[in-house]
Every structure is written in C-alpha cells, then in structure tokens.
Amino acid sequence: MKSHRLVQRLEQYTLKCPTEVLLVTAIIDGEEDQVVIFRGFSSSLMRPTAFDPDVPVLHDQAEIISIDQLQGPYTPDQPKYLQTGLSAETIEPLLTRVGV
C-alpha cells in the first residue's frame, strides 16, 4: 500500500478515535522521521510540516517502519502506549474495524 494512502487512512482513524494518537516511524528521503497523527492531522516531529494539510507529510516513496498506537493526548515525556511496532499489515484490522 502506498504510504500516502495509508497515512490518509490513519488520519481518518484518528478522527473516528479522537482519544488515540498514532506515532509513525518512517524513512523519508533516506532519513528517519517520526510523524504524529492526531484528530485527522499529521505532523512531523523531526522536520518542518507544511501549513497546508493537503500537502502529505509522508509521500508515496516513504517507507513506513512501524506504527505505535498511544492514548491521547500525546505527551513526549510520558507517552501512554496501547500497542507498539505495528506494521501496515498488522494495523489493517484496526482500520477495518472502524470503517476506514
């Protein structure tokens, strides 16, 4: 699955589950990045994020390494993990369950 399409689904998931935060670790242009997804929006924790929400944070060539599911709100110094190390394949049932 293309990274951009998966991120769109993850954003939709966080709209339907607003008390959860997804933390995506990915390789973008050869560099590791972490992207937090909360209430339908994606934001990079390591590089500038465009002000326009239609500009994808993760483009189609990005390689998603893992997805962590956290209880919101996200606090970097005290994250509350629900699940860690999910892949695109292992998060699929979660996305399907909420209809995205």
C-alpha positions in Angstrom: 0.0 0.0 0.0 1.3 3.5 -0.9 2.4 5.4 2.2 0.3 8.5 1.3 -2.9 6.3 1.1 -2.1 4.6 4.4 -1.5 7.9 6.1 -4.9 9.2 4.8 -6.5 6.1 6.4 -4.6 6.6 9.6 -5.8 10.2 9.7 -9.3 9.1 9.2 -8.9 6.5 12.0 -7.8 9.3 14.4 -10.9 11.3 13.5 -13.1 8.3 14.4 -11.0 7.5 17.6 -10.1 11.0 18.8 -8.7 9.8 22.1 -5.9 8.0 20.3 -2.7 9.2 18.7 -0.6 7.3 16.1 3.1 7.7 16.0 4.6 6.6 12.7 8.3 5.9 12.2 9.3 6.1 8.6 12.2 6.6 6.2 11.7 9.7 4.1 14.3 10.6 1.5 16.8 8.3 3.2 16.3 9.8 6.7 14.3 8.5 9.6 11.4 10.6 10.7 8.6 10.4 13.2 5.1 11.6 12.3 2.4 12.0 14.9 -1.2 11.7 13.7 -3.9 13.1 15.9 -7.6 14.1 15.2 -7.1 13.8 11.5 -3.8 15.7 11.1 -0.2 14.6 10.5 2.8 16.4 11.7 6.5 15.6 11.6 8.3 15.6 14.9 11.7 15.9 13.2 11.3 18.2 10.1 9.1 21.1 9.0 5.5 20.3 8.3 3.6 22.3 5.6 0.8 24.6 6.9 -1.4 23.2 4.1 -3.0 19.9 5.4 -3.4 18.7 1.8 0.4 18.5 1.4 1.3 15.0 2.5 3.8 14.5 5.3 4.7 11.1 4.0 4.9 10.8 0.3 4.5 7.6 -1.8 8.2 6.8 -1.7 8.4 6.9 2.2 8.9 3.6 3.8 6.9 3.1 6.9 8.9 1.2 9.6 6.4 1.0 12.4 3.2 2.5 13.8 2.6 2.9 17.6 -0.8 3.4 19.0 -1.0 5.7 22.0 -3.6 7.1 24.3 -4.1 10.8 23.6 -3.2 13.5 24.2 0.4 12.8 23.2 3.0 13.9 25.7 6.5 13.1 24.6 7.9 12.9 28.1 5.2 10.4 29.3 3.7 8.6 26.3 1.0 6.1 27.1 1.4 3.2 24.6 -1.5 1.0 23.8 0.3 -1.0 21.1 3.8 -0.7 19.6 5.6 -1.8 16.5 2.6 -2.3 14.3 3.1 -2.6 10.5 0.9 -1.6 7.7 -0.4 -5.2 7.6 -0.9 -5.6 11.3 -2.8 -2.3 11.7 -5.2 -3.2 8.9 -7.7 -5.0 11.1 -7.8 -1.9 13.4 -8.6 0.4 10.4 -11.1 -2.0 9.0 -12.9 -2.3 12.4 -13.6 1.5 12.4 -14.5 1.5 8.7 -11.6 3.4 7.1 
